Amino acid sequence: MLSATLEQELHRHLHLLPPTQQRQVVDFARSLSLARPQGVTGSSLLEFAGTIPIDDLMQMQAAIEADCEQVDPDEW
């Protein structure tokens, strides 16, 4: 719930805006309330810690070092 001072401040600023921008504020607030992060908590992933074989990790590291931070001047 909003604190009284925050609600008053929001109300004060909202009244200064033209109707089209007031609608934008309402739409934005609605989009924030509908947005729900997807996924799982980090703690639920701990059971997988250390399960990737060392050879696979070394291959991943080599691929990252070989291909990351490379600039292809003809790409664009």
PyMOL Python script that loads the backbone (N, CA, C, O; Angstrom):
from pymol import cmd

cmd.read_pdbstr("""\
ATOM      1  N   MET A   1       0.830  -1.176   0.000  1.00  0.00           N
ATOM      2  CA  MET A   1       0.000   0.000   0.000  1.00  0.00           C
ATOM      3  C   MET A   1       0.879   1.247   0.000  1.00  0.00           C
ATOM      4  O   MET A   1       1.974   1.249   0.563  1.00  0.00           O
ATOM      5  N   LEU A   2       0.393   2.287  -0.628  1.00  0.00           N
ATOM      6  CA  LEU A   2       1.145   3.532  -0.673  1.00  0.00           C
ATOM      7  C   LEU A   2       1.083   4.248   0.668  1.00  0.00           C
ATOM      8  O   LEU A   2       0.058   4.238   1.349  1.00  0.00           O
ATOM      9  N   SER A   3       2.189   4.863   1.028  1.00  0.00           N
ATOM     10  CA  SER A   3       2.136   5.708   2.208  1.00  0.00           C
ATOM     11  C   SER A   3       1.345   6.959   1.833  1.00  0.00           C
ATOM     12  O   SER A   3       1.255   7.313   0.657  1.00  0.00           O
ATOM     13  N   ALA A   4       0.784   7.614   2.819  1.00  0.00           N
ATOM     14  CA  ALA A   4      -0.052   8.788   2.561  1.00  0.00           C
ATOM     15  C   ALA A   4       0.732   9.873   1.839  1.00  0.00           C
ATOM     16  O   ALA A   4       0.206  10.514   0.930  1.00  0.00           O
ATOM     17  N   THR A   5       1.983  10.086   2.232  1.00  0.00           N
ATOM     18  CA  THR A   5       2.766  11.144   1.592  1.00  0.00           C
ATOM     19  C   THR A   5       3.090  10.800   0.145  1.00  0.00           C
ATOM     20  O   THR A   5       3.075  11.679  -0.716  1.00  0.00           O
ATOM     21  N   LEU A   6       3.378   9.550  -0.129  1.00  0.00           N
ATOM     22  CA  LEU A   6       3.668   9.144  -1.502  1.00  0.00           C
ATOM     23  C   LEU A   6       2.425   9.279  -2.368  1.00  0.00           C
ATOM     24  O   LEU A   6       2.498   9.743  -3.506  1.00  0.00           O
ATOM     25  N   GLU A   7       1.301   8.877  -1.832  1.00  0.00           N
ATOM     26  CA  GLU A   7       0.047   8.988  -2.572  1.00  0.00           C
ATOM     27  C   GLU A   7      -0.292  10.455  -2.839  1.00  0.00           C
ATOM     28  O   GLU A   7      -0.747  10.795  -3.930  1.00  0.00           O
ATOM     29  N   GLN A   8      -0.076  11.316  -1.861  1.00  0.00           N
ATOM     30  CA  GLN A   8      -0.331  12.749  -2.041  1.00  0.00           C
ATOM     31  C   GLN A   8       0.593  13.336  -3.097  1.00  0.00           C
ATOM     32  O   GLN A   8       0.163  14.136  -3.927  1.00  0.00           O
ATOM     33  N   GLU A   9       1.860  12.942  -3.067  1.00  0.00           N
ATOM     34  CA  GLU A   9       2.813  13.454  -4.051  1.00  0.00           C
ATOM     35  C   GLU A   9       2.429  13.008  -5.455  1.00  0.00           C
ATOM     36  O   GLU A   9       2.452  13.804  -6.394  1.00  0.00           O
ATOM     37  N   LEU A  10       2.081  11.756  -5.594  1.00  0.00           N
ATOM     38  CA  LEU A  10       1.659  11.238  -6.888  1.00  0.00           C
ATOM     39  C   LEU A  10       0.413  11.972  -7.378  1.00  0.00           C
ATOM     40  O   LEU A  10       0.328  12.347  -8.548  1.00  0.00           O
ATOM     41  N   HIS A  11      -0.530  12.172  -6.501  1.00  0.00           N
ATOM     42  CA  HIS A  11      -1.768  12.879  -6.832  1.00  0.00           C
ATOM     43  C   HIS A  11      -1.464  14.305  -7.278  1.00  0.00           C
ATOM     44  O   HIS A  11      -2.034  14.783  -8.259  1.00  0.00           O
ATOM     45  N   ARG A  12      -0.578  14.978  -6.571  1.00  0.00           N
ATOM     46  CA  ARG A  12      -0.212  16.359  -6.891  1.00  0.00           C
ATOM     47  C   ARG A  12       0.418  16.439  -8.281  1.00  0.00           C
ATOM     48  O   ARG A  12       0.067  17.320  -9.067  1.00  0.00           O
ATOM     49  N   HIS A  13       1.333  15.539  -8.590  1.00  0.00           N
ATOM     50  CA  HIS A  13       1.982  15.549  -9.903  1.00  0.00           C
ATOM     51  C   HIS A  13       1.009  15.155 -11.008  1.00  0.00           C
ATOM     52  O   HIS A  13       1.056  15.706 -12.108  1.00  0.00           O
ATOM     53  N   LEU A  14       0.148  14.222 -10.720  1.00  0.00           N
ATOM     54  CA  LEU A  14      -0.816  13.765 -11.711  1.00  0.00           C
ATOM     55  C   LEU A  14      -1.736  14.900 -12.143  1.00  0.00           C
ATOM     56  O   LEU A  14      -2.074  15.014 -13.321  1.00  0.00           O
ATOM     57  N   HIS A  15      -2.139  15.737 -11.197  1.00  0.00           N
ATOM     58  CA  HIS A  15      -3.030  16.852 -11.521  1.00  0.00           C
ATOM     59  C   HIS A  15      -2.351  17.920 -12.367  1.00  0.00           C
ATOM     60  O   HIS A  15      -3.036  18.720 -13.004  1.00  0.00           O
ATOM     61  N   LEU A  16      -1.047  17.952 -12.389  1.00  0.00           N
ATOM     62  CA  LEU A  16      -0.329  18.936 -13.202  1.00  0.00           C
ATOM     63  C   LEU A  16      -0.223  18.517 -14.665  1.00  0.00           C
ATOM     64  O   LEU A  16       0.106  19.333 -15.526  1.00  0.00           O
ATOM     65  N   LEU A  17      -0.500  17.262 -14.941  1.00  0.00           N
ATOM     66  CA  LEU A  17      -0.346  16.730 -16.296  1.00  0.00           C
ATOM     67  C   LEU A  17      -1.621  16.890 -17.111  1.00  0.00           C
ATOM     68  O   LEU A  17      -2.724  16.881 -16.565  1.00  0.00           O
ATOM     69  N   PRO A  18      -1.457  17.038 -18.430  1.00  0.00           N
ATOM     70  CA  PRO A  18      -2.636  17.040 -19.299  1.00  0.00           C
ATOM     71  C   PRO A  18      -3.252  15.636 -19.331  1.00  0.00           C
ATOM     72  O   PRO A  18      -2.581  14.660 -18.995  1.00  0.00           O
ATOM     73  N   PRO A  19      -4.518  15.531 -19.731  1.00  0.00           N
ATOM     74  CA  PRO A  19      -5.208  14.234 -19.717  1.00  0.00           C
ATOM     75  C   PRO A  19      -4.478  13.116 -20.461  1.00  0.00           C
ATOM     76  O   PRO A  19      -4.497  11.969 -20.014  1.00  0.00           O
ATOM     77  N   THR A  20      -3.843  13.425 -21.575  1.00  0.00           N
ATOM     78  CA  THR A  20      -3.151  12.358 -22.319  1.00  0.00           C
ATOM     79  C   THR A  20      -1.996  11.784 -21.514  1.00  0.00           C
ATOM     80  O   THR A  20      -1.763  10.575 -21.538  1.00  0.00           O
ATOM     81  N   GLN A  21      -1.273  12.639 -20.802  1.00  0.00           N
ATOM     82  CA  GLN A  21      -0.170  12.150 -19.987  1.00  0.00           C
ATOM     83  C   GLN A  21      -0.678  11.474 -18.714  1.00  0.00           C
ATOM     84  O   GLN A  21      -0.038  10.552 -18.207  1.00  0.00           O
ATOM     85  N   GLN A  22      -1.810  11.917 -18.199  1.00  0.00           N
ATOM     86  CA  GLN A  22      -2.411  11.220 -17.064  1.00  0.00           C
ATOM     87  C   GLN A  22      -2.746   9.789 -17.465  1.00  0.00           C
ATOM     88  O   GLN A  22      -2.530   8.857 -16.690  1.00  0.00           O
ATOM     89  N   ARG A  23      -3.274   9.613 -18.676  1.00  0.00           N
ATOM     90  CA  ARG A  23      -3.602   8.280 -19.176  1.00  0.00           C
ATOM     91  C   ARG A  23      -2.328   7.443 -19.280  1.00  0.00           C
ATOM     92  O   ARG A  23      -2.345   6.253 -18.966  1.00  0.00           O
ATOM     93  N   GLN A  24      -1.209   8.061 -19.724  1.00  0.00           N
ATOM     94  CA  GLN A  24       0.062   7.337 -19.819  1.00  0.00           C
ATOM     95  C   GLN A  24       0.516   6.854 -18.446  1.00  0.00           C
ATOM     96  O   GLN A  24       1.011   5.736 -18.303  1.00  0.00           O
ATOM     97  N   VAL A  25       0.345   7.701 -17.444  1.00  0.00           N
ATOM     98  CA  VAL A  25       0.736   7.322 -16.081  1.00  0.00           C
ATOM     99  C   VAL A  25      -0.091   6.127 -15.611  1.00  0.00           C
ATOM    100  O   VAL A  25       0.445   5.182 -15.033  1.00  0.00           O
ATOM    101  N   VAL A  26      -1.391   6.177 -15.860  1.00  0.00           N
ATOM    102  CA  VAL A  26      -2.268   5.070 -15.460  1.00  0.00           C
ATOM    103  C   VAL A  26      -1.882   3.794 -16.203  1.00  0.00           C
ATOM    104  O   VAL A  26      -1.803   2.720 -15.605  1.00  0.00           O
ATOM    105  N   ASP A  27      -1.643   3.915 -17.509  1.00  0.00           N
ATOM    106  CA  ASP A  27      -1.254   2.742 -18.300  1.00  0.00           C
ATOM    107  C   ASP A  27       0.064   2.157 -17.806  1.00  0.00           C
ATOM    108  O   ASP A  27       0.222   0.939 -17.724  1.00  0.00           O
ATOM    109  N   PHE A  28       1.013   3.041 -17.477  1.00  0.00           N
ATOM    110  CA  PHE A  28       2.304   2.584 -16.983  1.00  0.00           C
ATOM    111  C   PHE A  28       2.145   1.872 -15.640  1.00  0.00           C
ATOM    112  O   PHE A  28       2.723   0.808 -15.423  1.00  0.00           O
ATOM    113  N   ALA A  29       1.361   2.463 -14.745  1.00  0.00           N
ATOM    114  CA  ALA A  29       1.138   1.835 -13.438  1.00  0.00           C
ATOM    115  C   ALA A  29       0.470   0.475 -13.607  1.00  0.00           C
ATOM    116  O   ALA A  29       0.807  -0.481 -12.908  1.00  0.00           O
ATOM    117  N   ARG A  30      -0.469   0.393 -14.530  1.00  0.00           N
ATOM    118  CA  ARG A  30      -1.145  -0.882 -14.777  1.00  0.00           C
ATOM    119  C   ARG A  30      -0.148  -1.912 -15.305  1.00  0.00           C
ATOM    120  O   ARG A  30      -0.174  -3.070 -14.888  1.00  0.00           O
ATOM    121  N   SER A  31       0.728  -1.497 -16.217  1.00  0.00           N
ATOM    122  CA  SER A  31       1.704  -2.444 -16.771  1.00  0.00           C
ATOM    123  C   SER A  31       2.661  -2.939 -15.692  1.00  0.00           C
ATOM    124  O   SER A  31       3.077  -4.098 -15.715  1.00  0.00           O
ATOM    125  N   LEU A  32       3.010  -2.074 -14.755  1.00  0.00           N
ATOM    126  CA  LEU A  32       3.881  -2.495 -13.654  1.00  0.00           C
ATOM    127  C   LEU A  32       3.191  -3.523 -12.770  1.00  0.00           C
ATOM    128  O   LEU A  32       3.818  -4.475 -12.305  1.00  0.00           O
ATOM    129  N   SER A  33       1.909  -3.331 -12.542  1.00  0.00           N
ATOM    130  CA  SER A  33       1.204  -4.259 -11.660  1.00  0.00           C
ATOM    131  C   SER A  33       0.959  -5.602 -12.330  1.00  0.00           C
ATOM    132  O   SER A  33       0.784  -6.610 -11.646  1.00  0.00           O
ATOM    133  N   LEU A  34       0.943  -5.629 -13.661  1.00  0.00           N
ATOM    134  CA  LEU A  34       0.718  -6.879 -14.383  1.00  0.00           C
ATOM    135  C   LEU A  34       2.005  -7.658 -14.623  1.00  0.00           C
ATOM    136  O   LEU A  34       1.974  -8.871 -14.835  1.00  0.00           O
ATOM    137  N   ALA A  35       3.133  -6.958 -14.589  1.00  0.00           N
ATOM    138  CA  ALA A  35       4.419  -7.607 -14.874  1.00  0.00           C
ATOM    139  C   ALA A  35       4.809  -8.509 -13.706  1.00  0.00           C
ATOM    140  O   ALA A  35       4.933  -8.060 -12.567  1.00  0.00           O
ATOM    141  N   ARG A  36       4.992  -9.749 -14.008  1.00  0.00           N
ATOM    142  CA  ARG A  36       5.409 -10.716 -12.996  1.00  0.00           C
ATOM    143  C   ARG A  36       6.672 -11.408 -13.493  1.00  0.00           C
ATOM    144  O   ARG A  36       6.677 -11.985 -14.580  1.00  0.00           O
ATOM    145  N   PRO A  37       7.736 -11.355 -12.709  1.00  0.00           N
ATOM    146  CA  PRO A  37       8.955 -12.036 -13.149  1.00  0.00           C
ATOM    147  C   PRO A  37       8.733 -13.541 -13.237  1.00  0.00           C
ATOM    148  O   PRO A  37       8.042 -14.135 -12.410  1.00  0.00           O
ATOM    149  N   GLN A  38       9.331 -14.136 -14.250  1.00  0.00           N
ATOM    150  CA  GLN A  38       9.217 -15.575 -14.408  1.00  0.00           C
ATOM    151  C   GLN A  38      10.528 -16.223 -13.997  1.00  0.00           C
ATOM    152  O   GLN A  38      11.576 -15.578 -13.975  1.00  0.00           O
ATOM    153  N   GLY A  39      10.455 -17.477 -13.679  1.00  0.00           N
ATOM    154  CA  GLY A  39      11.658 -18.203 -13.316  1.00  0.00           C
ATOM    155  C   GLY A  39      11.552 -18.789 -11.921  1.00  0.00           C
ATOM    156  O   GLY A  39      10.471 -18.906 -11.344  1.00  0.00           O
ATOM    157  N   VAL A  40      12.707 -19.151 -11.405  1.00  0.00           N
ATOM    158  CA  VAL A  40      12.767 -19.760 -10.080  1.00  0.00           C
ATOM    159  C   VAL A  40      13.773 -18.995  -9.236  1.00  0.00           C
ATOM    160  O   VAL A  40      14.579 -18.225  -9.760  1.00  0.00           O
ATOM    161  N   THR A  41      13.724 -19.206  -7.954  1.00  0.00           N
ATOM    162  CA  THR A  41      14.666 -18.538  -7.065  1.00  0.00           C
ATOM    163  C   THR A  41      16.054 -19.162  -7.213  1.00  0.00           C
ATOM    164  O   THR A  41      16.193 -20.330  -7.577  1.00  0.00           O
ATOM    165  N   GLY A  42      17.053 -18.373  -6.930  1.00  0.00           N
ATOM    166  CA  GLY A  42      18.421 -18.878  -6.991  1.00  0.00           C
ATOM    167  C   GLY A  42      18.658 -20.025  -6.029  1.00  0.00           C
ATOM    168  O   GLY A  42      19.398 -20.959  -6.337  1.00  0.00           O
ATOM    169  N   SER A  43      18.034 -19.957  -4.870  1.00  0.00           N
ATOM    170  CA  SER A  43      18.240 -21.025  -3.885  1.00  0.00           C
ATOM    171  C   SER A  43      17.732 -22.372  -4.390  1.00  0.00           C
ATOM    172  O   SER A  43      18.261 -23.416  -4.008  1.00  0.00           O
ATOM    173  N   SER A  44      16.708 -22.355  -5.248  1.00  0.00           N
ATOM    174  CA  SER A  44      16.211 -23.631  -5.773  1.00  0.00           C
ATOM    175  C   SER A  44      17.148 -24.217  -6.827  1.00  0.00           C
ATOM    176  O   SER A  44      17.032 -25.390  -7.181  1.00  0.00           O
ATOM    177  N   LEU A  45      18.075 -23.401  -7.328  1.00  0.00           N
ATOM    178  CA  LEU A  45      19.035 -23.892  -8.319  1.00  0.00           C
ATOM    179  C   LEU A  45      20.310 -24.441  -7.685  1.00  0.00           C
ATOM    180  O   LEU A  45      21.137 -25.034  -8.377  1.00  0.00           O
ATOM    181  N   LEU A  46      20.474 -24.252  -6.397  1.00  0.00           N
ATOM    182  CA  LEU A  46      21.694 -24.696  -5.722  1.00  0.00           C
ATOM    183  C   LEU A  46      21.931 -26.191  -5.840  1.00  0.00           C
ATOM    184  O   LEU A  46      23.076 -26.642  -5.797  1.00  0.00           O
ATOM    185  N   GLU A  47      20.872 -26.959  -5.988  1.00  0.00           N
ATOM    186  CA  GLU A  47      21.050 -28.408  -6.108  1.00  0.00           C
ATOM    187  C   GLU A  47      21.832 -28.782  -7.370  1.00  0.00           C
ATOM    188  O   GLU A  47      22.371 -29.886  -7.459  1.00  0.00           O
ATOM    189  N   PHE A  48      21.895 -27.875  -8.340  1.00  0.00           N
ATOM    190  CA  PHE A  48      22.612 -28.154  -9.581  1.00  0.00           C
ATOM    191  C   PHE A  48      24.073 -27.692  -9.537  1.00  0.00           C
ATOM    192  O   PHE A  48      24.836 -27.966 -10.464  1.00  0.00           O
ATOM    193  N   ALA A  49      24.460 -27.002  -8.478  1.00  0.00           N
ATOM    194  CA  ALA A  49      25.832 -26.507  -8.362  1.00  0.00           C
ATOM    195  C   ALA A  49      26.813 -27.670  -8.406  1.00  0.00           C
ATOM    196  O   ALA A  49      26.660 -28.656  -7.684  1.00  0.00           O
ATOM    197  N   GLY A  50      27.816 -27.543  -9.257  1.00  0.00           N
ATOM    198  CA  GLY A  50      28.853 -28.560  -9.357  1.00  0.00           C
ATOM    199  C   GLY A  50      28.485 -29.765 -10.195  1.00  0.00           C
ATOM    200  O   GLY A  50      29.213 -30.757 -10.188  1.00  0.00           O
ATOM    201  N   THR A  51      27.378 -29.712 -10.916  1.00  0.00           N
ATOM    202  CA  THR A  51      26.953 -30.885 -11.687  1.00  0.00           C
ATOM    203  C   THR A  51      27.435 -30.866 -13.136  1.00  0.00           C
ATOM    204  O   THR A  51      27.291 -31.864 -13.841  1.00  0.00           O
ATOM    205  N   ILE A  52      28.002 -29.750 -13.593  1.00  0.00           N
ATOM    206  CA  ILE A  52      28.518 -29.703 -14.964  1.00  0.00           C
ATOM    207  C   ILE A  52      29.916 -30.310 -14.962  1.00  0.00           C
ATOM    208  O   ILE A  52      30.776 -29.881 -14.193  1.00  0.00           O
ATOM    209  N   PRO A  53      30.150 -31.298 -15.810  1.00  0.00           N
ATOM    210  CA  PRO A  53      31.474 -31.931 -15.855  1.00  0.00           C
ATOM    211  C   PRO A  53      32.574 -30.912 -16.186  1.00  0.00           C
ATOM    212  O   PRO A  53      32.355 -29.987 -16.969  1.00  0.00           O
ATOM    213  N   ILE A  54      33.744 -31.088 -15.590  1.00  0.00           N
ATOM    214  CA  ILE A  54      34.853 -30.151 -15.764  1.00  0.00           C
ATOM    215  C   ILE A  54      35.253 -30.013 -17.224  1.00  0.00           C
ATOM    216  O   ILE A  54      35.620 -28.919 -17.653  1.00  0.00           O
ATOM    217  N   ASP A  55      35.193 -31.090 -18.001  1.00  0.00           N
ATOM    218  CA  ASP A  55      35.531 -31.005 -19.426  1.00  0.00           C
ATOM    219  C   ASP A  55      34.577 -30.071 -20.160  1.00  0.00           C
ATOM    220  O   ASP A  55      35.001 -29.293 -21.014  1.00  0.00           O
ATOM    221  N   ASP A  56      33.300 -30.144 -19.831  1.00  0.00           N
ATOM    222  CA  ASP A  56      32.318 -29.250 -20.450  1.00  0.00           C
ATOM    223  C   ASP A  56      32.585 -27.800 -20.071  1.00  0.00           C
ATOM    224  O   ASP A  56      32.482 -26.905 -20.910  1.00  0.00           O
ATOM    225  N   LEU A  57      32.927 -27.569 -18.815  1.00  0.00           N
ATOM    226  CA  LEU A  57      33.236 -26.217 -18.367  1.00  0.00           C
ATOM    227  C   LEU A  57      34.455 -25.661 -19.092  1.00  0.00           C
ATOM    228  O   LEU A  57      34.482 -24.486 -19.460  1.00  0.00           O
ATOM    229  N   MET A  58      35.454 -26.500 -19.296  1.00  0.00           N
ATOM    230  CA  MET A  58      36.660 -26.057 -19.998  1.00  0.00           C
ATOM    231  C   MET A  58      36.343 -25.729 -21.456  1.00  0.00           C
ATOM    232  O   MET A  58      36.881 -24.766 -22.002  1.00  0.00           O
ATOM    233  N   GLN A  59      35.474 -26.521 -22.091  1.00  0.00           N
ATOM    234  CA  GLN A  59      35.073 -26.238 -23.467  1.00  0.00           C
ATOM    235  C   GLN A  59      34.297 -24.924 -23.547  1.00  0.00           C
ATOM    236  O   GLN A  59      34.494 -24.139 -24.475  1.00  0.00           O
ATOM    237  N   MET A  60      33.428 -24.689 -22.586  1.00  0.00           N
ATOM    238  CA  MET A  60      32.674 -23.426 -22.557  1.00  0.00           C
ATOM    239  C   MET A  60      33.617 -22.240 -22.391  1.00  0.00           C
ATOM    240  O   MET A  60      33.478 -21.224 -23.073  1.00  0.00           O
ATOM    241  N   GLN A  61      34.567 -22.375 -21.487  1.00  0.00           N
ATOM    242  CA  GLN A  61      35.510 -21.294 -21.247  1.00  0.00           C
ATOM    243  C   GLN A  61      36.329 -21.018 -22.497  1.00  0.00           C
ATOM    244  O   GLN A  61      36.543 -19.856 -22.845  1.00  0.00           O
ATOM    245  N   ALA A  62      36.790 -22.056 -23.177  1.00  0.00           N
ATOM    246  CA  ALA A  62      37.576 -21.877 -24.400  1.00  0.00           C
ATOM    247  C   ALA A  62      36.746 -21.194 -25.478  1.00  0.00           C
ATOM    248  O   ALA A  62      37.248 -20.312 -26.175  1.00  0.00           O
ATOM    249  N   ALA A  63      35.487 -21.584 -25.624  1.00  0.00           N
ATOM    250  CA  ALA A  63      34.617 -20.972 -26.629  1.00  0.00           C
ATOM    251  C   ALA A  63      34.377 -19.504 -26.319  1.00  0.00           C
ATOM    252  O   ALA A  63      34.372 -18.671 -27.225  1.00  0.00           O
ATOM    253  N   ILE A  64      34.179 -19.183 -25.053  1.00  0.00           N
ATOM    254  CA  ILE A  64      33.962 -17.792 -24.654  1.00  0.00           C
ATOM    255  C   ILE A  64      35.203 -16.965 -24.941  1.00  0.00           C
ATOM    256  O   ILE A  64      35.108 -15.875 -25.506  1.00  0.00           O
ATOM    257  N   GLU A  65      36.357 -17.470 -24.561  1.00  0.00           N
ATOM    258  CA  GLU A  65      37.598 -16.727 -24.773  1.00  0.00           C
ATOM    259  C   GLU A  65      37.907 -16.565 -26.255  1.00  0.00           C
ATOM    260  O   GLU A  65      38.472 -15.548 -26.658  1.00  0.00           O
ATOM    261  N   ALA A  66      37.546 -17.553 -27.075  1.00  0.00           N
ATOM    262  CA  ALA A  66      37.842 -17.490 -28.504  1.00  0.00           C
ATOM    263  C   ALA A  66      36.885 -16.571 -29.253  1.00  0.00           C
ATOM    264  O   ALA A  66      37.294 -15.887 -30.191  1.00  0.00           O
ATOM    265  N   ASP A  67      35.626 -16.546 -28.854  1.00  0.00           N
ATOM    266  CA  ASP A  67      34.622 -15.860 -29.658  1.00  0.00           C
ATOM    267  C   ASP A  67      34.091 -14.557 -29.077  1.00  0.00           C
ATOM    268  O   ASP A  67      33.555 -13.736 -29.822  1.00  0.00           O
ATOM    269  N   CYS A  68      34.220 -14.347 -27.801  1.00  0.00           N
ATOM    270  CA  CYS A  68      33.697 -13.121 -27.216  1.00  0.00           C
ATOM    271  C   CYS A  68      34.669 -11.974 -27.443  1.00  0.00           C
ATOM    272  O   CYS A  68      35.874 -12.171 -27.600  1.00  0.00           O
ATOM    273  N   GLU A  69      34.116 -10.789 -27.454  1.00  0.00           N
ATOM    274  CA  GLU A  69      34.875  -9.560 -27.639  1.00  0.00           C
ATOM    275  C   GLU A  69      35.584  -9.513 -28.986  1.00  0.00           C
ATOM    276  O   GLU A  69      36.591  -8.822 -29.141  1.00  0.00           O
ATOM    277  N   GLN A  70      35.061 -10.241 -29.948  1.00  0.00           N
ATOM    278  CA  GLN A  70      35.588 -10.191 -31.304  1.00  0.00           C
ATOM    279  C   GLN A  70      34.753  -9.192 -32.095  1.00  0.00           C
ATOM    280  O   GLN A  70      33.528  -9.166 -31.971  1.00  0.00           O
ATOM    281  N   VAL A  71      35.404  -8.381 -32.897  1.00  0.00           N
ATOM    282  CA  VAL A  71      34.709  -7.394 -33.711  1.00  0.00           C
ATOM    283  C   VAL A  71      34.781  -7.826 -35.161  1.00  0.00           C
ATOM    284  O   VAL A  71      35.862  -8.079 -35.695  1.00  0.00           O
ATOM    285  N   ASP A  72      33.619  -7.909 -35.793  1.00  0.00           N
ATOM    286  CA  ASP A  72      33.540  -8.219 -37.216  1.00  0.00           C
ATOM    287  C   ASP A  72      33.155  -6.931 -37.926  1.00  0.00           C
ATOM    288  O   ASP A  72      31.987  -6.544 -37.897  1.00  0.00           O
ATOM    289  N   PRO A  73      34.120  -6.249 -38.570  1.00  0.00           N
ATOM    290  CA  PRO A  73      33.832  -4.952 -39.183  1.00  0.00           C
ATOM    291  C   PRO A  73      32.812  -5.043 -40.318  1.00  0.00           C
ATOM    292  O   PRO A  73      32.202  -4.033 -40.667  1.00  0.00           O
ATOM    293  N   ASP A  74      32.615  -6.212 -40.895  1.00  0.00           N
ATOM    294  CA  ASP A  74      31.656  -6.364 -41.992  1.00  0.00           C
ATOM    295  C   ASP A  74      30.275  -6.793 -41.506  1.00  0.00           C
ATOM    296  O   ASP A  74      29.370  -6.999 -42.315  1.00  0.00           O
ATOM    297  N   GLU A  75      30.109  -6.927 -40.208  1.00  0.00           N
ATOM    298  CA  GLU A  75      28.839  -7.418 -39.680  1.00  0.00           C
ATOM    299  C   GLU A  75      27.696  -6.447 -39.948  1.00  0.00           C
ATOM    300  O   GLU A  75      26.575  -6.886 -40.206  1.00  0.00           O
ATOM    301  N   TRP A  76      27.943  -5.169 -39.896  1.00  0.00           N
ATOM    302  CA  TRP A  76      26.886  -4.177 -40.091  1.00  0.00           C
ATOM    303  C   TRP A  76      26.921  -3.706 -41.487  1.00  0.00           C
ATOM    304  O   TRP A  76      26.112  -2.862 -41.874  1.00  0.00           O
TER     305      TRP A  76
END
""", "prot")
cmd.dss("prot")
cmd.show_as("cartoon", "prot")
cmd.util.cbc("prot")
cmd.orient("prot")
